[in-house]
Amino acid sequence: MADADGHMSSRGAGEGALFPDERMHAPMPNFKDDGKFLSFWANWKLTTRPRRVALLIDDAQEEYRPFAKQILPSLERLLAAFRDSDLPVVWSTWSRRFNDGICNAMDRWYGPYGVTSKENACYIYGTEGTEVLTEIKPSAAELEKPNRFIYDSVMLDMFWRFDEKGRSLLDEKLRSLDVDTIILTGLWTDECIVATAYAGLSRGYDVVVVSDAVDTATPNHAAALQVMRGTCSLVVTTEEVEEYVRTQLETCPPGSFKGKAAPDGRLELS
């Protein structure tokens, strides 16, 4: 049975009386007062309100090119739209080096190659492999603009890279630009994209995942999108975001929908 977005539901036709609608994306439904399940999805669209948006391009780097070919045209279109509108863009690359001074849970976990000592990280890379894909790489001149930012990530979550005071590099940059909505693209759907989507929500951002501008090397792409759609993100297409940025975006005054005083971006109501 297909839902309102054309996605197949895992439940049988005979179960329909239990659910109030056909948009059963949610992996974690909640009960309504009438005893039926209430499924969850984003209670807003991009055009619901004025926004301050930023494009995040997560780990779209040269060594992942074989897996990024399918989404590269979408990334180029989105980047062009944000550049033409002079909107914030953030690129991240990912690597773990033997001399990065870190030994954490990801190193201990990492599949059959997890490390048990504190000598080195489990992932060794070639320098050129961590360069942003040529087609979407920022120039040195572009990175001089205050609303452009690139950094090397060491965790799945894009927010999990900190300055000397323990502040998230990405969160601080977005806060400085008064961003309240992040448009998430790149690799991998079921790893870094999922992790960043949840982290963004926890930090008070409206999270948008572009379904045809993210991808992964595993069979879990669709499942990851379904989880994010039902728990933390608005999932849309490149075409929808491009049209929004070029013709529909209304920018709100700073602080209209996201505060800076608390880590979760709450607005103080008193």
Backbone as a ProteinNet text record, in pm:
[ID]
protein_1_A
[PRIMARY]
MADADGHMSSRGAGEGALFPDERMHAPMPNFKDDGKFLSFWANWKLTTRPRRVALLIDDAQEEYRPFAKQILPSLERLLAAFRDSDLPVVWSTWSRRFNDGICNAMDRWYGPYGVTSKENACYIYGTEGTEVLTEIKPSAAELEKPNRFIYDSVMLDMFWRFDEKGRSLLDEKLRSLDVDTIILTGLWTDECIVATAYAGLSRGYDVVVVSDAVDTATPNHAAALQVMRGTCSLVVTTEEVEEYVRTQLETCPPGSFKGKAAPDGRLELS
[TERTIARY]
85.3	0	88.6	66.3	146.7	87.9	176	127	109.9	85.5	55	171.4	294	410.5	452.7	374.5	408.4	498.6	527.4	613.5	529.3	587.1	513.2	508.9	390.5	374.1	402.2	456.9	488.3	367.7	259.2	143.7	49.3	-34.1	-128.3	-253.8	-329.3	-450.5	-553.1	-552.2	-650.6	-627.4	-513.2	-481.3	-526.9	-586.9	-615.2	-696.1	-788	-874.3	-796.4	-676.6	-597.4	-528.7	-511.2	-433.2	-521.7	-502.2	-588.9	-556.9	-444.9	-408.7	-318.3	-282.8	-199.3	-53	-17.3	120.7	199.2	203	265.6	415.6	485.6	630.6	696.3	630.2	697.2	736.5	863	903.9	856.8	808	768.7	636.4	522.7	393.4	353.5	270.4	218.9	67	9.1	-135.8	-207.4	-321.8	-412.7	-513.8	-597.3	-698.2	-798.2	-820.4	-919	-861.3	-737.4	-676.4	-606.9	-616	-547.3	-405.5	-320.5	-184.8	-183.4	-94.3	-69.4	71.9	84.7	217.5	274.6	406.5	474.4	546.9	548.5	630.8	642.1	722.4	743.6	611.5	584.4	461.3	480.1	568.6	593.9	651.9	646.7	712.1	811.7	894.6	991	921.5	805.4	733.9	639.4	638.8	547.5	573.3	699.6	736.8	862.3	895.2	1026.3	1136.9	1253.2	1361.7	1497.1	1594.9	1735.5	1803.9	1834.5	1875.2	2024.5	2079.4	2218	2222.3	2309	2332.1	2451.6	2433.3	2542.6	2575.4	2701	2746.9	2841	2791.4	2857.1	2946	3076.5	3174.7	3162.8	3131	3129.2	3271.5	3355	3498	3544.7	3665.4	3713.3	3718.9	3758	3768.6	3632.4	3526	3390.6	3325.5	3402.6	3345.8	3263.5	3309.2	3227.7	3086.3	3069.7	2938.4	2862.2	2931.5	2868.8	2825	2859.1	2828	2680.2	2595.6	2452.5	2396.8	2453.9	2400.3	2476.2	2587.5	2669.4	2592.5	2512.4	2434.7	2341.5	2282.6	2195.8	2276	2392.2	2477.3	2518.1	2550	2587.1	2470.6	2351.3	2233.8	2206	2211.7	2184.6	2290.8	2416.1	2524.2	2511.5	2477.5	2459.7	2347.9	2238.8	2126.8	2166.7	2239.7	2282.2	2387	2477	2575.9	2508.6	2416	2348.2	2269.7	2220	2141.8	2227	2356.8	2451.5	2405.2	2366.2	2324.1	2437.2	2436.4	2545.2	2561	2688.1	2721.9	2834.7	2821.3	2925	2961.1	3091.5	3142.5	3215.6	3201.2	3285.4	3352	3469.1	3533.9	3559.6	3579.1	3595.9	3724.3	3798.1	3917.7	3956.3	4026.5	4090	4234.1	4325	4467.3	4534.6	4645.6	4715.3	4768.1	4787.2	4843.4	4742.8	4612.2	4514.6	4489.4	4553	4543.6	4413	4334.9	4202.6	4193.5	4135.1	4095.3	3960.3	3855.5	3722.2	3639	3510.9	3423.4	3410.9	3416.6	3406.2	3525.6	3643.4	3762.1	3749.4	3699.8	3685.1	3579	3476.4	3363.1	3391.3	3477.4	3476.7	3493.1	3384	3376.7	3491	3540.5	3648.5	3783.1	3789.6	3917.6	3926.7	3834.3	3838.6	3971.4	4018.2	4146.8	4124.7	4217.1	4207.3	4314.1	4405.1	4507.6	4477.7	4557.3	4541.7	4647.6	4700.6	4811.5	4767.5	4658.8	4619.8	4472.2	4420.1	4281.8	4273.8	4151.5	4134.7	4123.7	4111	4087.6	4204.6	4278.4	4391.3	4356.1	4387.2	4340.9	4456.9	4431.5	4525.2	4486.2	4582.8	4554.7	4460.9	4487	4404.2	4261.5	4243.2	4109.9	4014.1	4065.9	3977.8	3945.8	3989.8	3953.2	3806.1	3737.6	3599	3594.7	3491.3	3476.1	3495.9	3575.8	3617.6	3500.3	3392.7	3278.9	3209	3223.7	3154.5	3251.5	3377.1	3480.5	3481.8	3490.3	3498.2	3638	3645.6	3775.1	3825	3953.9	4010.4	3942	3912	3844.7	3704.4	3634.4	3499.3	3502.3	3602.7	3609.9	3644	3680.7	3702.6	3571.4	3463.4	3333.5	3287.1	3224.1	3182.6	3076	3003.7	2899.4	2941.4	3073.1	3127.8	3222.6	3222.7	3300.3	3330.4	3453.7	3491	3576.8	3561.5	3640.2	3647.5	3742.8	3761.5	3692.3	3602.2	3526.7	3596.8	3573.4	3633.9	3529.3	3402.5	3293.9	3184.1	3084.2	2974.2	2890.8	2870.8	2789.4	2869.6	2819.8	2890.7	2912	2827	2840.6	2951.5	3002.8	3095.3	3240.6	3273.6	3411.9	3417.2	3511	3504.5	3627.9	3609.4	3721.9	3785.2	3883	3957.2	3870.9	3755.9	3664.9	3552.8	3561.8	3461.4	3334.1	3338.4	3220.3	3222.6	3107.3	3096.3	3131.6	3227.7	3267.1	3148.6	3073.2	2960.1	2851	2816.8	2710.6	2746.9	2870.9	2913.7	2904.2	2944	2934.4	2788.5	2702.5	2560.9	2497.1	2534	2481.5	2524.8	2650.2	2700.1	2624.6	2566.2	2488.8	2338.8	2301.4	2160.5	2078.3	2140.3	2070.5	1972.5	1852.8	1757.3	1712.4	1752.5	1712	1832.1	1862.7	1975.2	1924	1984.5	1952.9	2066.7	2039.5	2144.3	2160.1	2285.2	2317.7	2450	2482.4	2613.6	2607.7	2710.8	2730.5	2758.4	2723.1	2643.2	2506	2400.4	2263.6	2242.9	2291.1	2264.4	2371.1	2464.5	2566.6	2569.2	2649.4	2670.6	2545.2	2464.8	2344.5	2245.9	2221.8	2132.7	2184.7	2313.3	2371.4	2359	2385.5	2379.2	2235.5	2143.1	2002.2	1953.3	1983.3	1940.7	2012.2	2140.3	2215.3	2161.9	2128	2072.9	1940.7	1854.3	1726.9	1750	1842.5	1870.4	1924.4	1990.4	2046.1	1949.1	1827	1724.3	1704.5	1763.7	1747	1631.8	1556.9	1469	1558.8	1540.5	1630.3	1558.7	1622	1571.5	1674.1	1633.3	1720.6	1676.3	1771.5	1740.1	1759.9	1651.2	1654.1	1741.3	1745.7	1826.2	1959.2	1997.8	2129.5	2205.8	2158.8	2231.2	2236.5	2338.8	2350	2441.5	2446.2	2529.9	2577.6	2674.4	2729.7	2658.6	2562.6	2490.9	2349.5	2274.7	2134.6	2038	2088.5	2003.7	1958.7	1979.1	1944.6	1796.9	1708.4	1564.6	1519.5	1572.8	1535.4	1578.3	1698.3	1746.5	1658.9	1620.2	1530.5	1397.4	1347.6	1219.9	1229.8	1339	1358	1363.2	1441.7	1452.6	1320.3	1249.5	1120.1	1021.1	1029	933.4	976	1095.7	1143.1	1204.8	1267.3	1344	1355.1	1313.8	1347	1230.6	1235.4	1154.3	1237.1	1185.2	1257.9	1196	1278.6	1231.1	1330.2	1302.3	1388.9	1472.3	1573.3	1656	1571.2	1481.2	1395.3	1315.9	1264.4	1186.1	1273.1	1393	1480.8	1528.5	1565.1	1612.3	1504.1	1382.3	1272.3	1248.2	1255.3	1234.9	1339.5	1465.9	1573.7	1565.3	1534.4	1536.5	1410.6	1296.9	1172.5	1082.4	1103.2	1005.8	1062.1	1191.2	1252.4	1220.1	1170.2	1154.5	1246.3	1329	1424.3	1365.8	1373.7	1319.1	1427.9	1390.8	1489.3	1562.9	1688.6	1764.2	1691.9	1694	1636.7	1486.7	1422.8	1276.8	1227.5	1301.5	1254.1	1356.9	1477.1	1580.3	1662.4	1671.2	1747.9	1893.9	1976.1	2119.1	2162.5	2078	2119.7	2138.6	2056.8	2062.1	2113.8	2180.7	2235	2129.4	2005.7	1901.5	1824.2	1868.7	1807.3	1669.9	1633.5	1499	1476.7	1352.5	1311.9	1254.7	1309	1257.6	1125	1020.4	886	847.3	927.7	892	960.2
-119.2	0	123.8	215.6	336.7	446	530.5	641.7	765	880.4	1001.8	1050.8	1009.3	1048.9	941.7	834.4	727.8	622.9	628.9	530.9	413	295	174.6	158.5	131.6	105.2	-41.1	-69	-206.5	-278.1	-207.3	-269.9	-324.2	-418	-477.8	-395.3	-420.9	-344.8	-360.9	-475.5	-500	-422.8	-355.2	-283.1	-138	-95.1	46.2	112.3	39	100.8	152	98.9	138.9	273.3	314.7	433	542.7	668.1	776.2	827.7	789.3	840.4	741.3	774.2	684.9	727.2	827.8	875.7	806.7	677.8	600.7	587.7	703.9	701.3	661.8	695.7	702.2	565.1	547.3	421.8	413.3	523.8	524.7	599.2	535.4	602.9	620.8	719.4	746.4	734.7	706.6	690.2	824.5	830.9	943.4	910.8	1010.2	989.7	881.3	862.4	763.9	623.3	604.8	472.8	437.9	524.9	500.3	556.7	504.6	556.8	691	777.2	902.7	897.2	897.1	893	1034	1043.6	1172.2	1202.5	1329.4	1382.8	1532.3	1601.8	1744.5	1820.1	1900.5	1978.7	2113.8	2118.8	2243.4	2212.3	2310.4	2305.2	2419.6	2420	2528.9	2664	2666.9	2793.2	2827.5	2749.1	2775.2	2910.9	2950.7	3076.3	3132.4	3259.8	3311.5	3234.2	3220.6	3140.4	3205.2	3153.8	3185.1	3050.4	3021.1	2886.3	2878.6	2759.1	2730.3	2593.7	2580	2452.1	2383	2259.7	2179.7	2069.1	2061.6	1957.4	1866.9	1751.6	1662.7	1560.3	1574.7	1472.8	1428.9	1520.5	1490.8	1510.6	1409	1421.5	1322	1345.9	1275.2	1123.8	1075.6	930.6	862.1	939.5	884.5	905.8	954.6	988.2	874.9	748.7	642.1	633.4	674.8	667.5	799.3	904.8	1037.1	1073.5	990.4	1025.1	1053.8	974.6	987.9	1117.9	1166.6	1287.4	1413.8	1401.1	1517.4	1623.9	1588.6	1692.9	1768.9	1699.8	1766.6	1860.3	1816.2	1901.7	2027.3	2012.3	2128.2	2225.9	2175.1	2261.8	2337.4	2267.8	2331.9	2435.7	2400.4	2493.8	2619	2602.5	2717.9	2808.5	2749.2	2828.7	2907.1	2844.4	2913	3019	2990.8	3091.2	3210.9	3185.2	3294.4	3382.9	3324.7	3399.8	3448.7	3421.3	3459.7	3412.3	3285.4	3223.5	3139.4	3113.4	3039.2	2897.2	2857.4	2721.5	2670.6	2546.8	2482.9	2349.2	2326.4	2197.8	2128.8	1998.4	1922.6	1809.5	1770.5	1647.7	1562.4	1433.2	1344.3	1264.1	1256	1171.8	1145.7	1034.7	1006.4	971.4	1040.6	1021.8	960.6	891.4	823.2	921.1	1047.2	1145.2	1252.9	1222.5	1326.2	1337.7	1251.7	1264.3	1216.7	1142	1099.4	947.7	894	753.8	750.5	717.1	726.7	602.5	608	491.8	445.9	540.4	501.2	416.1	448.7	369.6	227.9	217.3	85.1	1.9	69.3	-0.9	-45.3	22.4	23.9	-113.8	-191.8	-318	-412.5	-486	-582	-514.8	-382	-312.6	-222.7	-237	-153.7	-165.8	-55.2	-56.8	-73.6	-141.1	-164	-88.3	-23.6	56.5	203.8	290	433.6	486.4	399.8	440.6	515	471.1	534.9	513.4	597.8	581.9	466.4	417.3	298.2	330.5	456.7	494.1	579.2	529.9	604.6	643.1	766.3	816.3	870.9	887.5	957.7	1103.7	1192.4	1335.4	1384.8	1348	1397.9	1345.5	1231.7	1174	1255.1	1337.2	1414.7	1552.5	1580.9	1707	1702.8	1815	1823.6	1794.6	1726	1695.6	1821.3	1809.5	1924.9	2010.4	1946.4	2019.2	2110.8	2083	2162.6	2221	2221.3	2268.1	2420.5	2476.2	2622.2	2672.3	2788.9	2850.5	2920.6	2952.4	3024.3	3159.4	3224.9	3354.7	3340.8	3234.4	3214.9	3193	3122.4	3092.6	3214.9	3323.7	3448	3516.9	3475.6	3533.9	3484.1	3569.6	3528.9	3420.1	3402	3298.7	3173.6	3150.4	3027.2	2966.1	2832.5	2767.5	2624.9	2580.9	2441.8	2393.2	2267.8	2213.1	2061.7	2002.4	1857.7	1799.1	1705.2	1641.9	1514.5	1476.9	1355	1258.4	1292.5	1208.4	1199.9	1116.5	1105.7	1232.9	1292.5	1412.2	1535.9	1613.8	1733.8	1835	1833.9	1929.9	1889.6	1766.9	1713.6	1741.9	1869.7	1915.8	2047	2060.7	2168	2257.5	2381.5	2472	2450.4	2533.5	2514.5	2537.4	2599.9	2622.9	2519.8	2418.4	2313.6	2347.8	2448.9	2488.4	2423.1	2380.4	2318.5	2419.3	2383.6	2474.3	2506.9	2403.9	2425.4	2507.3	2472	2544.1	2690.4	2717.9	2856.2	2935.3	2874.5	2943.3	2971.6	2871.8	2891.5	2994.3	2991.9	3090.7	3231.5	3244.8	3377.6	3435.2	3347.1	3389.1	3388.2	3356.3	3351.3	3254.4	3143.3	3039.8	2966.9	2939.2	2859.8	2733.1	2716.8	2600.6	2549.1	2419.6	2362.5	2268.7	2281.8	2197.4	2097.4	1971.3	1870.9	1785.5	1778.7	1700.9	1628.2	1534	1470	1321.5	1273.4	1131.7	1110.8	999.4	887.7	898.4	860.5	877.4	811.7	688.7	610.1	625.6	715.5	740.9	889.8	965.4	1106.1	1190.9	1160.5	1240.3	1219.3	1094.1	1065.4	1130.4	1112.3	1166.5	1318.3	1384.1	1529.9	1579.4	1506.4	1546	1547.7	1442.1	1437.7	1544.6	1564.2	1665.6	1804.8	1830.6	1960.6	1986.9	1886.5	1900.6	1929.6	1857.6	1877.2	2016.2	2076.1	2209.9	2319.3	2281.8	2382.2	2423.8	2350.9	2385.5	2307.2	2370.6	2295.3	2223.8	2093.4	2011.5	1967.5	1994.2	1952.2	1859	1740.5	1645.3	1636.3	1651.1	1648.3	1505.7	1437.5	1292.8	1250.7	1330.8	1295.2	1368.6	1426.6	1489.5	1428.6	1313.3	1232.5	1090	1016.3	877.4	801.3	669.3	584.4	464	392.9	274.9	147.2	158	41	36.9	-70.5	-76.4	3.2	82.8	142.9	285.6	333.2	471.5	501	421.3	446.6	434.1	334.5	316	435.3	487.8	603.4	725.5	745.5	856.8	841.2	718.6	694.5	725.3	685.4	713.8	864.2	936.1	1081.3	1150.7	1105	1164.8	1150.8	1039.4	1013.2	1058.3	1116.2	1151.9	1290.5	1343.4	1466.2	1561.6	1523.6	1604.2	1618.5	1726.6	1739	1683.2	1585.9	1524.3	1572.2	1637.6	1696.4	1664.5	1711.7	1686.3	1809.1	1787.5	1897.7	2001.5	1957	2049.5	2139.7	2082.4	2161.2	2265.8	2227.3	2321.7	2430.3	2391.7	2489.7	2593.7	2548	2641.4	2731.5	2673.2	2751.2	2861.1	2825.8	2923.2	3033.1	2996	3093.2	3179.6	3129	3203.4	3220.9	3145.8	3146.9	3187.4	3193.2	3218.5	3358.4	3364.4	3488.5	3480.1	3581	3580.5	3652.9	3589.8	3649.4	3725.8	3817.3	3885.5	3785.3	3811.6	3720.3	3695.6	3570.4	3536.3	3520.9	3524.6	3514.7	3377.6	3272.7	3136.8	3049.9	3101	3022.5	3114.7	3078.7	3159.3	3118.4	3201.5	3173.9	3145.4	3173.7	3163.1	3019.3	2928.2	2788.1	2700	2589.8	2500.9	2442.2	2430.2	2370.2	2472.9	2597.1	2699.1	2742.9	2714.7	2748.2	2899	2937.4	3076.3	3095.8	3192.3	3219.6	3293.4	3239.4	3293.6	3392.3	3401.7	3492.3	3626.7
0	0	0	-91	-100.5	-13.2	45.6	124.9	37.1	101.1	25.5	-58.3	-23.4	-101.2	-199.6	-211.2	-303.7	-245.6	-114.3	-49.7	-2.7	-8.8	27.9	179.1	231	373.2	401.8	519.2	557	616.5	641.3	702.4	595.8	633.7	540.5	524.9	417.6	390.1	500.8	568.4	672	799.6	811.2	933.3	928.7	818.8	797.6	906.6	971.3	1071.2	1191.7	1213.4	1329.3	1309	1183.9	1153.4	1095.4	1135.6	1090.1	950.5	892.7	761.3	690.4	565.7	486.4	485.9	563.5	563.8	673.8	667.1	774.2	749.7	749	736.1	867.3	976.7	1105	1157.5	1196.4	1258.9	1403.4	1460.2	1601	1617.9	1582.9	1596.3	1741.9	1767.2	1900.9	1900.4	2017.7	2027	2034.6	1970.1	1985	2094.8	2128.6	2232.5	2195	2064.9	2022.1	2010.5	2053	2050.8	1921.7	1822	1696.2	1702.5	1616.1	1608.3	1535.5	1577.4	1507.1	1450.8	1319.8	1259.6	1251.8	1249	1254.3	1124.3	1090	981	1007	932.1	956.2	947.5	1048.5	1053.5	985.1	888	815.8	679.1	592.1	462	455	353.8	339.7	333.7	271.7	252.5	366.8	473.6	584.6	648.5	653.9	719.7	655.6	681.7	640.7	712.7	647.4	702.9	678.4	750.5	725.8	702.8	577.2	538.1	508.1	523.3	485.3	419.6	320.5	252.8	316.7	363.9	418.3	319	276.5	184.5	263	297.9	393.5	322.5	337.9	297.5	151.6	62.8	-81.1	-132.7	-112.9	-138.2	-243.3	-294	-412.7	-395.5	-279.8	-264.9	-267.8	-250.8	-257.5	-394.1	-489.9	-620.8	-681.8	-676.1	-736.7	-680	-555.2	-491.8	-502.6	-543.5	-551.2	-692.3	-791.1	-929.9	-950.4	-888.2	-910.5	-854.4	-744.7	-681.7	-719.8	-789.4	-821.9	-899.8	-1000.7	-1069.4	-974.8	-879.6	-782.1	-693.3	-650.2	-567.8	-643.5	-770.9	-852.5	-865	-886.9	-900.3	-771.1	-659.9	-531.9	-498.5	-521.2	-492.7	-578.5	-705.1	-793.6	-743.1	-698.3	-648.1	-523.7	-432.7	-310.8	-342	-434.4	-473.3	-539	-629.1	-699.7	-603.7	-495.9	-397.7	-281.1	-285.6	-180.6	-42.6	-37.2	87.9	146	275.2	339.3	285	269.3	226.9	315.8	363	444.1	380.9	363.5	316.5	431.9	442.2	534.6	457.7	503.3	456.9	580.5	558.8	673.8	660.4	770.1	772.7	917.1	938.5	1065.8	1035.4	1101.1	1075.5	1196.3	1171	1280.5	1383.8	1344.2	1437.1	1475.3	1466.9	1500.2	1650.4	1729.5	1874.1	1933.2	1855.9	1901.2	1903.6	2008	2011.2	2080.6	2004.9	2062.3	2033.3	2066.5	2052.8	1908.6	1813.4	1673.6	1632.4	1683.1	1651.8	1707.5	1831.2	1892.4	1821.6	1768.8	1706.7	1565.6	1492.6	1347	1284.2	1286.6	1214.6	1245.5	1147.6	1172.1	1191.8	1172.9	1182.8	1305.2	1399.8	1518.4	1591.5	1648.6	1718.1	1867.7	1932.7	2076.4	2153.6	2083.3	2149.7	2126.2	2188.3	2168	2071.3	1987.8	1902.6	1777.5	1717.1	1591.6	1562.2	1475.9	1430.5	1332.6	1311.5	1228.2	1080.5	1046.3	907.4	860.2	762.6	707.5	564.7	527.9	399	318.3	190.3	104.8	98.5	103.3	114	5.3	-118.9	-228	-219.2	-157.3	-147.2	-64.2	26	112.6	56.2	-64.6	-128.6	-169.3	-155.9	-202.6	-351.9	-396.7	-538.7	-622.7	-726.4	-805.9	-851.6	-892.4	-949.4	-848.7	-720.5	-618.5	-516.8	-548.7	-456.3	-448.8	-329.3	-317.7	-352	-409.9	-437.3	-311.2	-310.8	-196.4	-179.1	-290.5	-284	-224.7	-263.1	-210.1	-59.8	-11.4	131.2	215.8	151.7	225.1	262.2	199.4	230.6	367.4	446.2	581.2	584.3	474.6	473.8	397.3	390.5	334.9	438.3	448.4	554.1	512.6	536.2	510.8	626.9	663.2	773.2	759.2	828.9	828.7	950.3	926.7	1034.3	1080.5	1206.2	1259.8	1315	1300.5	1350.5	1245	1266.8	1172.1	1168.8	1282.2	1298.7	1257.7	1161.6	1116.2	1227.9	1328.7	1438.3	1535.6	1523.7	1623	1585.5	1576.4	1564.8	1640.3	1733.6	1831.1	1828.6	1876.1	1891.9	2028.9	2061.9	2186.5	2310.4	2293.4	2405.1	2411.2	2326.1	2327.3	2253.2	2167.9	2091.7	1953.9	1907.5	1775.5	1666.8	1581	1473	1382.7	1346.2	1256.5	1323.9	1445.8	1515.9	1535.2	1569.4	1588.8	1459	1347.8	1218.9	1184.3	1198.9	1167.1	1259.7	1386.5	1481	1442.3	1398.4	1360.6	1241.6	1161.7	1044.6	1072.4	1195.9	1237.3	1153.6	1114.8	1038.3	1129.6	1078.4	1156	1083.8	957	878	799.8	812.2	738.5	629.5	510.8	395.8	383.1	410	426.1	300.9	249.9	130.7	152.1	62	65.7	97.4	166.1	193.7	344	401.3	356.5	418.8	345	394.3	529.7	545.2	665.5	772.4	752.7	854.8	889.8	815.8	849.6	832	730.5	708.6	823.3	859.6	972.6	1100.4	1128.2	1251.2	1255.7	1143.7	1139	1147.3	1087.8	1094.6	1239	1313.1	1453.2	1535.9	1510.2	1584.7	1556	1429.8	1394.5	1464	1467.6	1537.6	1685.6	1748	1890.3	1918.8	1820.1	1837.6	1793.3	1759.8	1735	1591.3	1497	1355.6	1294.6	1205.2	1117.5	1017.2	1002.4	920.5	793.2	679	548.8	486.4	446.8	378.9	233.2	142.2	-0.9	-51	-79.7	-102.7	-219.6	-326.5	-443.3	-446.5	-332.1	-318.6	-202	-154.7	-56.3	-109.9	-69.4	-114.4	-20.1	-38.8	45	-34.1	21	-45.7	-3.6	85.8	136.4	78.3	104.5	58.6	146.9	239.3	342	313.3	191.1	157.1	183.6	126	139.9	284.8	355.2	495.2	579.8	553.3	628.7	603.3	478.2	446.8	519.3	524.9	591.7	740.7	802.8	945	968.6	888.4	907.1	879.3	777.6	743.3	859.1	930.2	1036.8	1173.9	1187.7	1321.8	1334.5	1230.4	1254.4	1136.9	1016	898.9	802.6	726.4	606	491.4	419.9	308.9	178.2	95.4	-29.5	-140.7	-261.5	-376	-410.1	-493.5	-542.5	-613.2	-697.1	-771.4	-677.7	-569.8	-474.4	-404.9	-362.7	-293.9	-389.5	-510.2	-607.9	-637.3	-658.6	-684.8	-564.6	-445.5	-323.7	-311	-327.4	-310.9	-416.7	-537.1	-647.8	-655.2	-610.3	-634.1	-512.7	-405.5	-296.6	-161.1	-146.3	-15.8	34.8	156.7	230.7	351.8	371.3	482	602	717.1	838.8	913.6	1002.7	1086.2	1174.8	1208.2	1295.2	1427.3	1471.1	1600.1	1603.4	1487.6	1484.6	1529.4	1495.2	1521.8	1593.4	1615.2	1683.1	1771.2	1899.8	1992.2	1998.5	2063.5	2076.1	2219.2	2315.9	2455.4	2499.8	2449.7	2492	2378.9	2412.2	2308.2	2215.8	2263.6	2180.4	2098.7	2098.9	2015.4	2059.6	2183.9	2231.6	2230.3	2212.3	2225.7	2365.4	2438.2	2572.2	2559.9	2621	2604.8	2713.3	2818.8	2928.3	2910.3
[MASK]
++++++++++++++++++++++++++++++++++++++++++++++++++++++++++++++++++++++++++++++++++++++++++++++++++++++++++++++++++++++++++++++++++++++++++++++++++++++++++++++++++++++++++++++++++++++++++++++++++++++++++++++++++++++++++++++++++++++++++++++++++++++++++++++++++++++++++++++

